Every structure is written in C-alpha cells, then in structure tokens.
C-alpha cells in the first residue's frame, strides 16, 4: 500500500521526519517537498531524501493525494490561501500544528470542500528543530491526535488515521478544544514552567545544577520564536491551566510555611506519593529519538 | 594515596556509590560498611564489594580515618549520638545530606572536637535510590559542596576536599545557608514543581504525554518519604523561593491573558529567550549514570 503522491510543505523536524518515515517504509508513490528556502532544499537534497524538491507550493500540491502542512502555525493560513486552488478535490490535507483550535478555525473555512481537510498533531519531537533533527522513527508509538469537527467528512478522519498509523503512531480523536486543553497541560504549561524556573534561578545556583535540573528544564531549550507562537495561539487555555497550578502551588507554599506541623508533612507526602504514582502510569515511548542535553 | 580506613554508614545510592568508587580507584586501605538491615548487608556481600560489613555502627567507626554518614537526614543526629564516643579524634567525619543548615546545626555541637567534622553534599544522584542504583562514577564531574562554618577546622575543609576530588567531584565551598538557598533553587523547588505539575494534570492528558513531559517530571518519581524529609528540612528557604516563582508565574498569566497585545508577546518571547540562553550555560555532567524513564 502507498499513499500515492504526497506533498510535504515545510520540511523541518516534523515534515522531515514524515518524509524520512514515508521513504523508509515504502509508503509513497511520489514524494514532493516544498520549502521557500533554497538552502533548506539543498540540505534535503544533500541528505539523499528520495523526493522532488520545489520552492513553489502550488507546484508541490498539484496532483498530490496527501498534503501535509508543516510550516509554523502563523504561516499556515497564508500558505493555504496560496495553494487552495491548486489542490485536487480528492486530496487529504492535514497539518502538524501544536495548537488546533486556532489553526482548524482558520483553515476549515478557507478550504471548505476544496479537499478533505482535518487537523493533526503528532505528539512527538524534542527541544530540537529543523531537518537536521528529523528521524524516520519519530512517530513510532507516539500519540497522534486528529481533530475532527462537525464539518469534517468521515473520509478525512479515516484517511488521516490510516496515514499516521502507517508511520507508527497511535491515533487518538479529539475535538480541537479538548486537544488544546490536554496539550496545554502536558506540553504548553510544562514548557512555560521550565522556562520560568530557569529564569528564576540565580547564575550561581545554575553552576551547581545536576542531571535532575537538566531533565526538568530540557524543554526550555526549545526555540523561543516557535514557542511564543504556540503559547500565543493557545493563550487562553494555558492561562486557565496556569491559574489552577498557581493555586495549587500557593497551597504547597502554605504547607511549607508550617512544615513542623504533622498535617503539613502529611499533605506534602500525600502530594509526592500521588505524583510518583501518576507519573509511573505515563506510557513509555518506543521512539529511538536521541536526546541531547 | 589511600584514605586509610573508611567507614560508610548507610550504603544506599550515595554510600554505595562512594564504596564502589573508593574500591575501583584503589583509594582505601580498609573499607567498612554499616547498615542496620541484614538484608541490605547481604545485598552488598552478594555484589562482591570488597568491604567488611557490620550492623554495629560503633564497630564500623572504631579506628576509621574517614567516616561518611549516608543515612536519611532525620536519622543523622541519632546515629552521631551513637557513634561519637567510638570515633578516633583524628577522624574526618562528613555526610551526604541534601540539606545542610539543619544537619550541620545538629551535628556540629554533638561532635565538638571529638573528630574533624564538616558537612558535604554531592550534587549527584537520580530519582532512583538504594544500593542497586549505585555507580562507581556517580561523582565524576559532579559538584560536591562542602559547608564550613565558623567552627570548622581548616584541616577538615582540606581533607574533605581531597576526598571528594579523589572520587572525581568538583569541590565547591559554601556556607550551609548559601548551600540551602542554591539547592532550593536547583533541586528542591524543581522537585516540588514537577510533582505539582503531575498532580494537576488530568489522567486523560497524561495518556498523551510524550518525551518532553517525561523529562520535565522525571524527578517526581523520587521517593516520597525521602523528599518529604528533604523539603521539610529546608522548608523555609523553599517556601521563600516558591513565593518568588509564584509571583513570576502570575506575571506570565497576565501576559497570556493579553496575548494578542504585542507587548505581551514580546514579554513571553524575551522570557523564553532568556531561559534558552541560561539553560545553555548549565555545565555538562560527565557521569555515565544511566537514566531510566
């Protein structure tokens, strides 16, 4: 089975990994990669990816059976406006954006019935970005969320699910709003927190930091531009979850201020035990993606 | 060079790693390990550690030139009371406790001039504990903080420094109070934060968690009992640093609530950039300690 002609628009970490995975698994008839940067296209040519390369997005999507939008969130709508008249009406169009409410809200009305559109978000990646970090096994056992709305045609849900499954993903269906709330909890808020923690740590203390601190704050090495975009696109939900966390931290502060009282120690211990247990339930990734400190 | 007769009281992750490192590096004349649990001693015997094993702490420290207290913080003072009359007056006595103000404050008056006492804290370890997790290279390039006070004799500072250096550590001298503040920032507060984050994340969201979330919350897998002890022993300082962080998070929440204003986006981006830069300055560990998820 192949997905026919696949167009990847924006071969960064995500797009590049999709290209490598499709090629390695023999899942593609023809692979076309679009990027507006000649240097980026040259990097991909040099890496030997078996794909046609173009700096014309309309050219890339013409005759494509599957189109994957892998550009930054804020560039998506502009790109869709550029390509929409060149799409085959039977094309599956999806994206890899980390926020779905705003992206789906913009793209859905732009595409209408011009193609089979559905939003996607593969929960894979790292603090790294760019094609140099791409890996053919990035999606192996990763959750990939597809986000149908009331307007989504069942065939789009079906085909997007098959596509991500073929790359190794565990497909999960959620509405864009539920997606944004869950991802705020497990990705956006942790990112904000890691960055805040680093900013609030004195230079002298950072000098003493060991493996635990490096782990806790690893995500804070991610691109500030990318993350400003992500946090802004999901700002309302992240703000709401952050408010809840602040409330929780205030209770912990109160417990620490009376740490000699047995009830405070019990509260601390109960919280730590709950955290240890909940963390032990997190499913293990099978991705062999190398981690860099 | 050897350190003569070395007694390790409490062979968990820290004590066990010290024993393995001393043996591997040929730094010890005679190695004596004390634990009150026969099962633990049997575990060490089975691992083939070249040491005399005893369940009598007074027996362990008799004739010892170096004594390392590796029991939980709250057991330290009781243990020191038990052994202090059996110590050689020339013995170097130190510990590996994660909090120094309370530990040093208790032990210093108990020992007086009965031995050369100074507090130590090797900034190494992981969310694991127990002898099974011990590694001979745990201290390789790790910061080891020694905490002299006005009462500490210069020979104690000197000898403790030589000891940790010989195990591969980078020795740093700080007062117990400065130690506790820095460690609150890079270890105790991050631990509390990771645990709070896990507790505030819904089960449905945890199901989607990827590598970033696992990294951010790895420390929350640590022993709840051990960490209740640590956080309680440094409660005042941790509460103060937590208050500062909450303040910072409240400002971030306000920025997110006005994320469509350019000034808010600029504030977010500046914060993320500062975090990325600061994190890139954290020194790299050379420990080969295996990380488990």
Interface residues (C-beta under 8 A of the other chain):
Chain A: X123 X124 X125 X126 X127 X142 X143 X145 X172 X181 X182 X183 X185 X186 X187 X189 X190 X191 X192 X193 X194 X195 X196 X197 X198 X199 X200 X201 X202 X203 X204 X205 X206 X207 X208 X209 X210 X211 X212 X213 X214 X215 X216 X217 X218 X219 X220 X221 X222 X223 X224 X225 X227 X228 X231 X232 X235 X236 X238 X239 X241 X242 X243 X244 X245 X246 X248 X249 X250 X252 X253 X256 X257 X259 X260 X265 X268 X269 X271 X272 X273 X274 X275 X276 X278 X279 X280 X281 X282 X283 X284 X285 X287 X289 X291 X293
Chain B: X123 X124 X125 X126 X127 X142 X143 X145 X172 X181 X182 X183 X185 X186 X187 X189 X190 X191 X192 X193 X194 X195 X196 X197 X198 X199 X200 X201 X202 X203 X204 X205 X206 X207 X208 X209 X210 X211 X212 X213 X214 X215 X216 X217 X218 X219 X220 X221 X222 X223 X224 X225 X227 X228 X231 X232 X235 X236 X238 X239 X241 X242 X243 X244 X245 X246 X248 X249 X250 X252 X253 X256 X257 X259 X260 X265 X268 X269 X271 X272 X273 X274 X275 X276 X278 X279 X280 X281 X282 X283 X284 X285 X287 X289 X291 X293
